[in-house]
Amino acid sequence: MNLSAKQAECLKMMKAESVVYLTNIDKDGFPSIRAMYNLKNPNEYPGLVAIHEAEENPFTVFMTTNTSSQKFSEIGQNSKASLYYCEPQKIYGVLLLRHFN
C-alpha cells in the first residue's frame, strides 16, 4: 500500500503513543471514554509487531478487554466508536472512526 505523507505521519503517531483513547456510546446515549493500552506501540509490545505487520490495512487496530467489562457490553449494544491517538504536548492527534463488527 502506498501511503500519503499524512497517512505515514498518522501511523507514526499511532505507533509512538503509550495509550489510545476509546470512545463509545453508553446505554444512556452518552459518550464513554477511557484510555486503553496501545498494542500498536512496538517498544511496549514487541511480541505483537508481526501481527500488525501481517495486516493488509496498516490502520487496523487490535484491542483487548474482558468480556465482562462495561465497555464490551456498551459496544455490544451500540457498535459506533472512535479511537484517538494524541501527542498532548503538541495538541496534535489522530482520530479513527469505526463501526465495530
Summary of the structure (lengths in Angstrom):
residues: 101
radius of gyration: 14.1
end to end distance: 23.7
largest distance: 41.3
contacts: 234
relative contact order: 0.22
helix: 29%
strand: 30%
